[in-house]
């Protein structure tokens, strides 16, 4: 189980859902079929535990003021205007 917002290198999978951990966001993609059987129940429990950890991390108010740790995707845009060299 990942620790939400703890690092930029953890990931996990539940069914065909992939959860990627980063310090400033969590990315979830894929799909899952929760069958009404023991396997579906185990997957539902994992989803419940993960979402509980994510909610607990959001409730920790210190995370909202954390502006130091941003993923590379967010840092690529400087907000400065640059002339287009192809025109």
Biotite code that builds the C-alpha atoms (Angstrom):
import biotite.structure as struc

atoms = struc.array([
    struc.Atom([0.000, 0.000, 0.000], chain_id="A", res_id=1, res_name="UNK", atom_name="CA", element="C"),
    struc.Atom([1.355, 3.426, -0.899], chain_id="A", res_id=2, res_name="UNK", atom_name="CA", element="C"),
    struc.Atom([1.667, 6.321, 1.501], chain_id="A", res_id=3, res_name="UNK", atom_name="CA", element="C"),
    struc.Atom([-0.221, 9.141, -0.305], chain_id="A", res_id=4, res_name="UNK", atom_name="CA", element="C"),
    struc.Atom([1.827, 12.221, -1.228], chain_id="A", res_id=5, res_name="UNK", atom_name="CA", element="C"),
    struc.Atom([4.944, 10.751, 0.450], chain_id="A", res_id=6, res_name="UNK", atom_name="CA", element="C"),
    struc.Atom([7.250, 10.386, -2.560], chain_id="A", res_id=7, res_name="UNK", atom_name="CA", element="C"),
    struc.Atom([7.528, 10.384, -6.346], chain_id="A", res_id=8, res_name="UNK", atom_name="CA", element="C"),
    struc.Atom([8.330, 6.743, -6.925], chain_id="A", res_id=9, res_name="UNK", atom_name="CA", element="C"),
    struc.Atom([5.604, 4.513, -5.475], chain_id="A", res_id=10, res_name="UNK", atom_name="CA", element="C"),
    struc.Atom([2.838, 2.950, -7.481], chain_id="A", res_id=11, res_name="UNK", atom_name="CA", element="C"),
    struc.Atom([0.397, 0.129, -6.955], chain_id="A", res_id=12, res_name="UNK", atom_name="CA", element="C"),
    struc.Atom([-2.252, -1.751, -8.862], chain_id="A", res_id=13, res_name="UNK", atom_name="CA", element="C"),
    struc.Atom([-5.708, -2.973, -7.891], chain_id="A", res_id=14, res_name="UNK", atom_name="CA", element="C"),
    struc.Atom([-7.302, -4.968, -10.674], chain_id="A", res_id=15, res_name="UNK", atom_name="CA", element="C"),
    struc.Atom([-6.490, -2.938, -13.790], chain_id="A", res_id=16, res_name="UNK", atom_name="CA", element="C"),
    struc.Atom([-6.413, 0.349, -11.862], chain_id="A", res_id=17, res_name="UNK", atom_name="CA", element="C"),
    struc.Atom([-2.946, 1.859, -11.515], chain_id="A", res_id=18, res_name="UNK", atom_name="CA", element="C"),
    struc.Atom([-2.279, 4.363, -8.732], chain_id="A", res_id=19, res_name="UNK", atom_name="CA", element="C"),
    struc.Atom([0.854, 6.502, -9.078], chain_id="A", res_id=20, res_name="UNK", atom_name="CA", element="C"),
    struc.Atom([2.086, 8.422, -6.065], chain_id="A", res_id=21, res_name="UNK", atom_name="CA", element="C"),
    struc.Atom([3.696, 11.865, -6.246], chain_id="A", res_id=22, res_name="UNK", atom_name="CA", element="C"),
    struc.Atom([4.403, 14.473, -3.605], chain_id="A", res_id=23, res_name="UNK", atom_name="CA", element="C"),
    struc.Atom([1.796, 16.905, -4.937], chain_id="A", res_id=24, res_name="UNK", atom_name="CA", element="C"),
    struc.Atom([-0.766, 14.592, -6.554], chain_id="A", res_id=25, res_name="UNK", atom_name="CA", element="C"),
    struc.Atom([-1.943, 11.038, -7.010], chain_id="A", res_id=26, res_name="UNK", atom_name="CA", element="C"),
    struc.Atom([-2.757, 9.778, -10.495], chain_id="A", res_id=27, res_name="UNK", atom_name="CA", element="C"),
    struc.Atom([-5.320, 6.980, -10.884], chain_id="A", res_id=28, res_name="UNK", atom_name="CA", element="C"),
    struc.Atom([-6.142, 5.371, -14.212], chain_id="A", res_id=29, res_name="UNK", atom_name="CA", element="C"),
    struc.Atom([-7.524, 2.132, -15.581], chain_id="A", res_id=30, res_name="UNK", atom_name="CA", element="C"),
    struc.Atom([-10.641, 0.173, -14.756], chain_id="A", res_id=31, res_name="UNK", atom_name="CA", element="C"),
    struc.Atom([-11.764, -2.532, -12.412], chain_id="A", res_id=32, res_name="UNK", atom_name="CA", element="C"),
    struc.Atom([-14.604, -5.029, -12.259], chain_id="A", res_id=33, res_name="UNK", atom_name="CA", element="C"),
    struc.Atom([-15.641, -5.767, -8.704], chain_id="A", res_id=34, res_name="UNK", atom_name="CA", element="C"),
    struc.Atom([-17.287, -9.165, -8.936], chain_id="A", res_id=35, res_name="UNK", atom_name="CA", element="C"),
    struc.Atom([-19.567, -10.282, -6.131], chain_id="A", res_id=36, res_name="UNK", atom_name="CA", element="C"),
    struc.Atom([-17.063, -12.845, -4.887], chain_id="A", res_id=37, res_name="UNK", atom_name="CA", element="C"),
    struc.Atom([-14.023, -13.129, -2.601], chain_id="A", res_id=38, res_name="UNK", atom_name="CA", element="C"),
    struc.Atom([-11.683, -11.506, -5.130], chain_id="A", res_id=39, res_name="UNK", atom_name="CA", element="C"),
    struc.Atom([-14.019, -8.550, -5.657], chain_id="A", res_id=40, res_name="UNK", atom_name="CA", element="C"),
    struc.Atom([-14.366, -8.156, -1.909], chain_id="A", res_id=41, res_name="UNK", atom_name="CA", element="C"),
    struc.Atom([-10.569, -8.115, -1.446], chain_id="A", res_id=42, res_name="UNK", atom_name="CA", element="C"),
    struc.Atom([-10.192, -5.488, -4.186], chain_id="A", res_id=43, res_name="UNK", atom_name="CA", element="C"),
    struc.Atom([-12.969, -3.368, -2.664], chain_id="A", res_id=44, res_name="UNK", atom_name="CA", element="C"),
    struc.Atom([-11.194, -3.536, 0.696], chain_id="A", res_id=45, res_name="UNK", atom_name="CA", element="C"),
    struc.Atom([-7.937, -2.351, -0.916], chain_id="A", res_id=46, res_name="UNK", atom_name="CA", element="C"),
    struc.Atom([-9.735, 0.564, -2.589], chain_id="A", res_id=47, res_name="UNK", atom_name="CA", element="C"),
    struc.Atom([-11.386, 1.471, 0.697], chain_id="A", res_id=48, res_name="UNK", atom_name="CA", element="C"),
    struc.Atom([-8.073, 1.410, 2.578], chain_id="A", res_id=49, res_name="UNK", atom_name="CA", element="C"),
    struc.Atom([-6.350, 3.496, -0.108], chain_id="A", res_id=50, res_name="UNK", atom_name="CA", element="C"),
    struc.Atom([-9.076, 6.140, -0.289], chain_id="A", res_id=51, res_name="UNK", atom_name="CA", element="C"),
    struc.Atom([-9.097, 6.326, 3.512], chain_id="A", res_id=52, res_name="UNK", atom_name="CA", element="C"),
    struc.Atom([-5.360, 7.062, 3.491], chain_id="A", res_id=53, res_name="UNK", atom_name="CA", element="C"),
    struc.Atom([-5.819, 9.693, 0.771], chain_id="A", res_id=54, res_name="UNK", atom_name="CA", element="C"),
    struc.Atom([-8.618, 11.423, 2.710], chain_id="A", res_id=55, res_name="UNK", atom_name="CA", element="C"),
    struc.Atom([-6.499, 11.362, 5.895], chain_id="A", res_id=56, res_name="UNK", atom_name="CA", element="C"),
    struc.Atom([-3.629, 12.999, 3.998], chain_id="A", res_id=57, res_name="UNK", atom_name="CA", element="C"),
    struc.Atom([-5.973, 15.751, 2.766], chain_id="A", res_id=58, res_name="UNK", atom_name="CA", element="C"),
    struc.Atom([-7.201, 16.332, 6.297], chain_id="A", res_id=59, res_name="UNK", atom_name="CA", element="C"),
    struc.Atom([-3.621, 17.011, 7.410], chain_id="A", res_id=60, res_name="UNK", atom_name="CA", element="C"),
    struc.Atom([-3.640, 20.772, 6.979], chain_id="A", res_id=61, res_name="UNK", atom_name="CA", element="C"),
    struc.Atom([0.136, 20.982, 6.588], chain_id="A", res_id=62, res_name="UNK", atom_name="CA", element="C"),
    struc.Atom([-0.187, 19.434, 3.125], chain_id="A", res_id=63, res_name="UNK", atom_name="CA", element="C"),
    struc.Atom([-2.184, 22.401, 1.817], chain_id="A", res_id=64, res_name="UNK", atom_name="CA", element="C"),
    struc.Atom([0.646, 24.815, 2.523], chain_id="A", res_id=65, res_name="UNK", atom_name="CA", element="C"),
    struc.Atom([3.346, 22.621, 0.992], chain_id="A", res_id=66, res_name="UNK", atom_name="CA", element="C"),
    struc.Atom([4.525, 24.565, -2.051], chain_id="A", res_id=67, res_name="UNK", atom_name="CA", element="C"),
    struc.Atom([8.074, 23.168, -2.140], chain_id="A", res_id=68, res_name="UNK", atom_name="CA", element="C"),
    struc.Atom([7.307, 19.742, -3.569], chain_id="A", res_id=69, res_name="UNK", atom_name="CA", element="C"),
    struc.Atom([5.767, 19.986, -7.007], chain_id="A", res_id=70, res_name="UNK", atom_name="CA", element="C"),
    struc.Atom([5.929, 17.424, -9.762], chain_id="A", res_id=71, res_name="UNK", atom_name="CA", element="C"),
    struc.Atom([8.036, 18.129, -12.835], chain_id="A", res_id=72, res_name="UNK", atom_name="CA", element="C"),
    struc.Atom([4.878, 18.447, -14.925], chain_id="A", res_id=73, res_name="UNK", atom_name="CA", element="C"),
    struc.Atom([3.773, 21.489, -12.926], chain_id="A", res_id=74, res_name="UNK", atom_name="CA", element="C"),
    struc.Atom([7.239, 23.062, -12.914], chain_id="A", res_id=75, res_name="UNK", atom_name="CA", element="C"),
    struc.Atom([7.710, 22.941, -16.705], chain_id="A", res_id=76, res_name="UNK", atom_name="CA", element="C"),
    struc.Atom([5.591, 26.030, -17.248], chain_id="A", res_id=77, res_name="UNK", atom_name="CA", element="C"),
    struc.Atom([7.319, 29.211, -16.174], chain_id="A", res_id=78, res_name="UNK", atom_name="CA", element="C"),
    struc.Atom([4.464, 31.546, -17.049], chain_id="A", res_id=79, res_name="UNK", atom_name="CA", element="C"),
    struc.Atom([6.775, 33.648, -19.226], chain_id="A", res_id=80, res_name="UNK", atom_name="CA", element="C"),
    struc.Atom([5.981, 34.570, -22.827], chain_id="A", res_id=81, res_name="UNK", atom_name="CA", element="C"),
    struc.Atom([8.498, 33.154, -25.302], chain_id="A", res_id=82, res_name="UNK", atom_name="CA", element="C"),
    struc.Atom([8.683, 34.103, -28.986], chain_id="A", res_id=83, res_name="UNK", atom_name="CA", element="C"),
    struc.Atom([7.799, 31.262, -31.329], chain_id="A", res_id=84, res_name="UNK", atom_name="CA", element="C"),
    struc.Atom([10.988, 30.402, -33.288], chain_id="A", res_id=85, res_name="UNK", atom_name="CA", element="C"),
    struc.Atom([8.953, 28.702, -36.054], chain_id="A", res_id=86, res_name="UNK", atom_name="CA", element="C"),
    struc.Atom([7.164, 31.839, -37.250], chain_id="A", res_id=87, res_name="UNK", atom_name="CA", element="C"),
])
